């Protein structure tokens, strides 16, 4: 997999935020070296966020997000600002461009990012047009408590200064974690049980399988892959039981029944519960299923915006299993992509997919919303382990 093929969910998300016509798009074009975003003197040129995947030396694979001005107005402007807020929830590093004489909106966004734990870099764009850059920087420092970087999209040296500033904001542990955590170590034999169904067409593996395989190869593990129907034969072909079995969560039951006592067991979705979300909250929330009423209201959230297929896990299989367990009176709603409700009070439980297409910051923003509203939230793999009666028996990935 090349750097250009790195999934967006594994890339550092860098967002540019500011008023209309503050120079955000020019900066994105300067940084990426391409005409990624449309530049115009007309305010409001950028509507939906513009995403540009690239590699930046020192930062690695990343995504730059150019957003609509957060001072946009009117009904359409309000929709644009909402898209900007959705981009903010994905942001790992926030670049807030200060412009004009009133910094009230900039300060609100800086406070939002700081409360979310997102590193913030204050910028004064169009530095070549500032009459007194030092005085302008002092004004921002007095208002926001941040020393802004004065940059011009026209100056190559400023682009390098910006890159260096981003390096200084990058969390030391970003991207350093292993997908399988401490479940597998150098030299272990690992068996992957990977059912191939309509959601994984012939000739393709789904992303969690690919990323798990790469993680294990990086650990120099010996990896054997099989489908569920060949699971017994795969175990028999090994001289010793595998140290770890990673399975598709949908076949937890039969894989658990055939598991050697010396082998640890987890699933692809549970690996992503840790890599993308808050696995402890997911596990604690799944235990709330014991208290679920037969007419409970459940929200199933998918990251992908694919067309629902026959036997779709989120829209067909999981609802069917839940209704088999709790009865037909369950009310189940399904959302996909960015369509996650801000108000969760009507729901008794949220079940999220593994979120291989989202970055961790975005999933954690949803977890934070659920926590704040005291709504239990789990994910597919954890919920399926509970439904199979083995949640307390399987292995959870730890650092």
Secondary structure, DSSP 8 states (H G I E B T S, - for coil): --GGGS-GGGSEEEEEEESTTSSHHHHHHHHHTS--S---SSTT---S-EEEEEEETTTEEEEEEE---TT--HHHHHHHHHHHHHHHHH-SEEEEE--SS--HHHHHHHHHHHHTT-EEEEEE--GGG-S-HHHHHHHHHHHHS---EE--TT-HHHHHHHHHHHHHHS-TTTT-S-TTGGG--TT-EEEEE----TTS-TT---HHHHHHHHHHHHTT-EEEEE-GGGHHHHHHH-SS--SEEEE-GGGHHHHHHH--TTSEEEEHHHHHHHHHS-HHHHHHHHGGGGG--TT-EEEEEES------TT-IIIIIHHHHHHHHH-TT-EEEEEETT---S--TT-SEEEE---TTS-HHHHHHHHHHHHHTT--EEEHHHHHHHHTT-TTTS-----
